[in-house]
């Protein structure tokens, strides 16, 4: 008599399988880079912000919100993206040095702390003194880390002030070179004369904590004029320039007409 071979099928929980599929999806995403200029209120170019365009081969024409992408991948993967960005910017080193402008790269707190442990990367950053890390304001740091330890890789910028949990007590914990005010706050305050006055007072107060304030999301001539007449140092937004491919950096306007 032939013995019957019993094969036991191992069931995989749907949650685990779904999680694996999601992980594969995010690992399969592709990245491209654009930049958006940041202009001083006198019209001179101050810096460019490097922006990440994320897509997936399954829908190459559909962009994925960068915030969503970075929230789904590990700190190791986010660190690799920053290394990729810095390598690309290093290729433009002569341009930044010749025109004396800065380049900002977005990063979250845990990723910035992880970058500090990479000696080779730290050496690269040291060779690019015009690089600035733009820190999202709603950061969560490991319990054994301090805000002061985050400044070891150079001057920091604070991004999107007014949209998350940051307040002025947070500004006293870290010395930021520049603070970027979110468009939502800018638009909300300019709806009334009282709000406009408050906006001016807010920027005056913020200037005590940094070298200058950058207003984000300027989309009209009227908004640009308001920023120019405020205590703001610089601005960025669609009115000044939409994001354009990094390959066209050499064509950026150094001064607005």
C-alpha positions in Angstrom: 0.0 0.0 0.0 1.3 3.4 -0.9 1.5 5.8 2.0 -0.4 9.0 1.5 1.6 12.1 1.7 -0.2 14.8 3.5 0.9 18.3 2.6 -0.1 20.9 5.1 -0.9 24.3 3.6 0.4 27.2 5.6 -2.1 30.0 5.7 -0.7 33.5 5.6 -2.8 36.1 7.4 -4.4 38.6 5.0 -2.9 41.5 7.1 0.6 40.1 6.7 0.2 39.5 3.0 -1.3 42.9 2.5 1.6 44.5 4.4 4.1 42.7 2.3 2.4 43.8 -0.9 2.4 47.4 0.3 6.1 47.2 1.2 6.9 45.9 -2.3 4.9 48.7 -3.8 6.7 51.5 -1.9 10.1 49.9 -2.6 9.2 49.9 -6.3 8.5 53.6 -6.5 10.7 55.8 -8.7 12.1 59.2 -8.0 12.9 62.3 -10.0 14.0 65.7 -8.8 12.9 69.2 -9.5 13.8 72.5 -7.8 11.9 75.7 -6.9 13.7 79.0 -6.5 13.5 81.1 -3.3 13.9 84.8 -3.9 14.7 87.6 -1.4 12.2 90.4 -1.2 14.5 92.5 -3.3 14.2 90.0 -6.2 17.6 88.4 -5.9 17.9 84.6 -5.8 18.6 83.3 -2.3 18.4 79.6 -2.7 16.7 76.6 -4.4 14.7 73.9 -2.7 15.2 70.4 -4.0 11.8 68.7 -4.5 11.1 64.9 -5.0 8.8 63.7 -7.6 7.5 60.2 -6.8 5.8 57.8 -9.2 5.3 54.0 -9.5 5.8 52.0 -12.7 2.2 50.7 -12.5 1.0 54.3 -13.0 3.9 56.3 -14.3 1.8 59.4 -15.1 0.4 59.6 -11.6 2.4 61.4 -9.0 2.5 60.2 -5.4 2.6 62.9 -2.7 6.2 62.9 -1.3 5.0 63.2 2.3 3.0 60.0 1.8 5.9 58.2 0.2 8.4 59.2 2.9 5.9 58.2 5.7 5.8 54.7 4.3 9.5 53.9 3.9 12.1 53.2 6.6 14.6 55.7 8.0 17.3 53.7 6.1 15.5 54.3 2.8 14.9 57.9 3.6 18.6 58.3 4.4 19.4 56.7 1.0 17.2 59.3 -0.7 19.0 62.1 1.0 22.3 60.7 -0.1 21.0 60.5 -3.7 19.9 64.1 -3.5 23.2 65.4 -2.1 25.1 63.5 -4.8 23.0 65.2 -7.5 23.5 68.6 -5.9 27.3 68.0 -5.6 27.4 67.7 -9.4 26.2 71.3 -9.5 28.8 72.5 -7.0 30.4 75.0 -9.3 27.1 76.7 -10.0 26.2 77.2 -6.3 29.7 78.5 -5.5 29.8 80.8 -8.5 26.4 82.4 -7.8 26.7 82.2 -4.0 23.3 80.7 -3.5 22.1 77.9 -1.1 20.3 74.6 -1.7 17.8 73.2 0.8 17.0 69.5 1.2 13.9 68.3 3.1 14.6 65.9 6.0 12.8 64.6 9.1 14.4 64.5 12.5 15.1 60.7 12.8 16.6 60.7 9.3 18.9 63.6 10.1 20.1 61.9 13.3 20.8 58.7 11.2 22.8 60.7 8.7 25.1 61.9 11.5 26.3 58.3 11.9 27.5 58.1 8.3 31.1 59.4 8.3 31.4 59.3 4.5 28.2 61.3 4.1 29.2 63.8 6.8 32.4 64.4 4.8 30.4 65.1 1.7 28.1 67.5 3.5 31.2 69.3 4.9 32.4 69.8 1.4 29.2 71.4 0.4 28.8 74.4 2.7 25.9 75.8 0.7 23.7 72.8 1.7 20.9 73.5 4.2 18.7 70.8 5.7 15.0 71.9 5.9 13.4 70.2 8.8 9.7 69.4 9.0 8.3 71.0 12.2 6.2 68.1 13.5 9.2 65.9 14.3 9.5 63.0 16.6 13.0 62.2 17.9 14.3 59.2 19.7 14.1 59.5 23.5 17.9 59.5 23.9 18.4 62.3 21.4 18.4 66.1 21.8 17.5 68.9 19.5 21.0 70.3 19.9 22.5 67.1 18.4 20.6 67.7 15.2 22.6 70.8 14.3 25.9 69.0 13.9 25.5 68.7 10.1 25.2 72.4 9.7 22.6 75.2 9.8 19.0 74.1 9.8 15.9 75.6 8.4 12.4 75.0 9.8 9.7 74.2 7.3 6.0 74.9 7.2 5.8 76.9 10.5 2.1 77.2 11.3 0.7 73.9 10.1 1.8 71.5 12.7 2.7 71.4 16.4 5.6 73.8 16.5 5.4 76.8 18.7 7.8 79.5 19.9 9.1 77.3 22.7 10.3 74.9 20.0 12.2 77.8 18.3 14.1 78.4 21.5 15.3 74.8 21.6 17.0 74.8 18.2 18.7 77.7 16.4 17.3 77.8 12.9 19.0 79.9 10.3 15.7 80.5 8.5 12.0 79.7 9.3 9.5 79.1 6.5 5.9 80.2 7.1 3.3 77.9 5.6 1.0 79.3 2.9 -2.1 78.4 5.0 -1.0 80.7 7.8 0.0 83.5 5.4 -3.4 83.3 3.6 -5.4 83.1 6.8 -3.8 86.2 8.3 -4.0 88.4 5.2 -7.9 88.1 5.0 -8.4 91.1 7.3 -6.5 94.2 8.3 -6.2 92.9 11.9 -4.7 89.7 10.5 -2.3 91.6 8.3 -1.1 93.5 11.4 -0.8 90.3 13.3 1.2 88.8 10.4 3.7 91.7 10.6 4.0 91.3 14.4 4.4 87.6 14.0 7.3 87.9 11.5 9.0 90.6 13.7 8.9 88.2 16.6 10.1 85.2 14.5 13.0 87.3 13.3 14.3 87.3 16.8 14.8 83.6 16.6 16.5 83.3 13.2 18.3 85.2 10.4 15.1 85.6 8.5 11.6 84.4 7.6 10.7 82.8 4.2 7.0 82.9 3.2 5.9 79.9 1.2 3.2 79.6 -1.4 3.2 83.0 -3.0 0.9 82.7 -5.9 -0.2 86.2 -7.0 1.4 89.6 -7.6 -0.6 91.0 -4.8 0.7 88.3 -2.4 4.3 89.0 -3.5 3.8 92.7 -2.9 2.5 92.0 0.6 5.5 89.9 1.4 7.9 92.6 0.0 6.3 95.1 2.3 6.5 92.8 5.4 9.4 91.9 7.6 9.9 88.7 5.6 13.4 88.0 4.2 12.3 85.9 1.2 9.5 84.0 -0.5 8.8 81.1 -2.8 5.7 80.0 -4.7 4.1 79.6 -8.1 4.1 83.3 -8.8 7.8 83.5 -8.6 8.5 80.1 -10.2 6.9 76.7 -10.5 9.1 73.6 -9.8 11.3 72.8 -12.8 13.7 69.9 -13.6 17.0 70.0 -11.8 18.7 69.6 -15.1 17.7 73.2 -16.0 19.3 74.7 -12.9 21.8 76.7 -14.9 18.9 78.6 -16.5 17.3 79.8 -13.3 16.8 83.6 -13.0 19.3 85.1 -10.6 17.2 88.3 -10.3 13.5 88.8 -10.9 12.6 91.4 -13.5 
